[in-house]
């Protein structure tokens, strides 16, 4: 893993953490007793499922997590391409 990969992954970690907080805060405006684990299955909560704003912000979080996984996978590829 190069230094650039490490810096990008560190930045994405900060962005993910920030977005997780935003999503949880937004969810708690609809359902105040939610805990972070509840957001693993937001479709279990009709109020969350019906909220366009929540779904938008949750989609941003999903995109950030996907980008982080893709960059981590690229960073961990062996130079000879073995395992592709």
Phi and psi in degrees as GROMACS dihedral restraints (atoms count N, CA, C in turn):
[ dihedral_restraints ]
;  ai    aj    ak    al  type     phi  dphi    fc
    3     4     5     6     1   -84.6    20    10
    4     5     6     7     1   166.4    20    10
    6     7     8     9     1   -61.5    20    10
    7     8     9    10     1   -37.9    20    10
    9    10    11    12     1   -60.7    20    10
   10    11    12    13     1   -43.4    20    10
   12    13    14    15     1   -60.5    20    10
   13    14    15    16     1   -43.7    20    10
   15    16    17    18     1   -61.6    20    10
   16    17    18    19     1   -42.1    20    10
   18    19    20    21     1   -66.7    20    10
   19    20    21    22     1   -40.7    20    10
   21    22    23    24     1   -66.0    20    10
   22    23    24    25     1   -43.8    20    10
   24    25    26    27     1   -64.5    20    10
   25    26    27    28     1   -37.8    20    10
   27    28    29    30     1   -64.4    20    10
   28    29    30    31     1   -42.1    20    10
   30    31    32    33     1   -63.0    20    10
   31    32    33    34     1   -44.5    20    10
   33    34    35    36     1   -63.8    20    10
   34    35    36    37     1   -36.1    20    10
   36    37    38    39     1   -60.3    20    10
   37    38    39    40     1   -42.1    20    10
   39    40    41    42     1   -64.7    20    10
   40    41    42    43     1   -44.3    20    10
   42    43    44    45     1   -64.3    20    10
   43    44    45    46     1   -40.7    20    10
   45    46    47    48     1   -63.9    20    10
   46    47    48    49     1   -46.2    20    10
   48    49    50    51     1   -59.8    20    10
   49    50    51    52     1   -43.1    20    10
   51    52    53    54     1   -63.3    20    10
   52    53    54    55     1   -44.6    20    10
   54    55    56    57     1   -68.9    20    10
   55    56    57    58     1   -36.3    20    10
   57    58    59    60     1   -60.0    20    10
   58    59    60    61     1   -42.3    20    10
   60    61    62    63     1   -63.5    20    10
   61    62    63    64     1   -41.4    20    10
   63    64    65    66     1   -63.7    20    10
   64    65    66    67     1   -44.6    20    10
   66    67    68    69     1   -64.6    20    10
   67    68    69    70     1   -43.6    20    10
   69    70    71    72     1   -64.4    20    10
   70    71    72    73     1   -44.2    20    10
   72    73    74    75     1   -61.1    20    10
   73    74    75    76     1   -42.7    20    10
   75    76    77    78     1   -64.1    20    10
   76    77    78    79     1   -44.8    20    10
   78    79    80    81     1   -60.7    20    10
   79    80    81    82     1   -37.9    20    10
   81    82    83    84     1   -71.8    20    10
   82    83    84    85     1   -16.9    20    10
   84    85    86    87     1   -70.8    20    10
   85    86    87    88     1   -25.4    20    10
   87    88    89    90     1   -94.1    20    10
   88    89    90    91     1   -38.8    20    10
   90    91    92    93     1  -137.2    20    10
   91    92    93    94     1    91.1    20    10
   93    94    95    96     1   -59.2    20    10
   94    95    96    97     1   -23.7    20    10
   96    97    98    99     1   -92.6    20    10
   97    98    99   100     1     7.3    20    10
   99   100   101   102     1   -65.5    20    10
  100   101   102   103     1   145.3    20    10
  102   103   104   105     1  -114.1    20    10
  103   104   105   106     1   160.2    20    10
  105   106   107   108     1   -51.6    20    10
  106   107   108   109     1   -36.8    20    10
  108   109   110   111     1   -62.9    20    10
  109   110   111   112     1   -30.3    20    10
  111   112   113   114     1   -60.6    20    10
  112   113   114   115     1   -26.7    20    10
  114   115   116   117     1   -77.9    20    10
  115   116   117   118     1    -4.8    20    10
  117   118   119   120     1   -69.3    20    10
  118   119   120   121     1   -25.4    20    10
  120   121   122   123     1  -133.0    20    10
  121   122   123   124     1    64.8    20    10
  123   124   125   126     1   -65.0    20    10
  124   125   126   127     1   -21.2    20    10
  126   127   128   129     1   -66.6    20    10
  127   128   129   130     1   -12.8    20    10
  129   130   131   132     1   -74.6    20    10
  130   131   132   133     1    -8.6    20    10
  132   133   134   135     1  -118.6    20    10
  133   134   135   136     1   105.4    20    10
  135   136   137   138     1   -53.4    20    10
  136   137   138   139     1   -36.3    20    10
  138   139   140   141     1   -64.5    20    10
  139   140   141   142     1   -37.7    20    10
  141   142   143   144     1   -70.5    20    10
  142   143   144   145     1   -43.8    20    10
  144   145   146   147     1   -59.2    20    10
  145   146   147   148     1   -33.4    20    10
  147   148   149   150     1   -85.8    20    10
  148   149   150   151     1    -8.6    20    10
  150   151   152   153     1   -90.6    20    10
  151   152   153   154     1   113.9    20    10
  153   154   155   156     1   -63.3    20    10
  154   155   156   157     1   -39.5    20    10
  156   157   158   159     1   -65.7    20    10
  157   158   159   160     1   -45.2    20    10
  159   160   161   162     1   -59.8    20    10
  160   161   162   163     1   -47.3    20    10
  162   163   164   165     1   -63.3    20    10
  163   164   165   166     1   -35.6    20    10
  165   166   167   168     1   -62.9    20    10
  166   167   168   169     1   -51.7    20    10
  168   169   170   171     1   -65.6    20    10
  169   170   171   172     1   -37.7    20    10
  171   172   173   174     1   -65.6    20    10
  172   173   174   175     1   -34.7    20    10
  174   175   176   177     1   -66.5    20    10
  175   176   177   178     1   -37.9    20    10
  177   178   179   180     1   -61.9    20    10
  178   179   180   181     1   -43.6    20    10
  180   181   182   183     1   -60.2    20    10
  181   182   183   184     1   -44.3    20    10
  183   184   185   186     1   -61.4    20    10
  184   185   186   187     1   -39.7    20    10
  186   187   188   189     1   -65.0    20    10
  187   188   189   190     1   -42.3    20    10
  189   190   191   192     1   -62.8    20    10
  190   191   192   193     1   -42.4    20    10
  192   193   194   195     1   -64.6    20    10
  193   194   195   196     1   -39.5    20    10
  195   196   197   198     1   -64.5    20    10
  196   197   198   199     1   -43.2    20    10
  198   199   200   201     1   -62.3    20    10
  199   200   201   202     1   -41.7    20    10
  201   202   203   204     1   -62.4    20    10
  202   203   204   205     1   -43.5    20    10
  204   205   206   207     1   -63.4    20    10
  205   206   207   208     1   -41.5    20    10
  207   208   209   210     1   -65.3    20    10
  208   209   210   211     1   -42.8    20    10
  210   211   212   213     1   -68.7    20    10
  211   212   213   214     1   -40.1    20    10
  213   214   215   216     1   -62.6    20    10
  214   215   216   217     1   -41.4    20    10
  216   217   218   219     1   -63.4    20    10
  217   218   219   220     1   -43.3    20    10
  219   220   221   222     1   -63.2    20    10
  220   221   222   223     1   -41.7    20    10
  222   223   224   225     1   -65.8    20    10
  223   224   225   226     1   -28.9    20    10
  225   226   227   228     1   -93.8    20    10
  226   227   228   229     1     2.3    20    10
  228   229   230   231     1   -66.7    20    10
  229   230   231   232     1   142.6    20    10
  231   232   233   234     1   -78.6    20    10
  232   233   234   235     1   142.2    20    10
  234   235   236   237     1   -58.2    20    10
  235   236   237   238     1   -28.8    20    10
  237   238   239   240     1   -82.2    20    10
  238   239   240   241     1    -2.5    20    10
  240   241   242   243     1    80.0    20    10
  241   242   243   244     1     2.1    20    10
  243   244   245   246     1   -62.0    20    10
  244   245   246   247     1   141.6    20    10
  246   247   248   249     1    89.4    20    10
  247   248   249   250     1     2.0    20    10
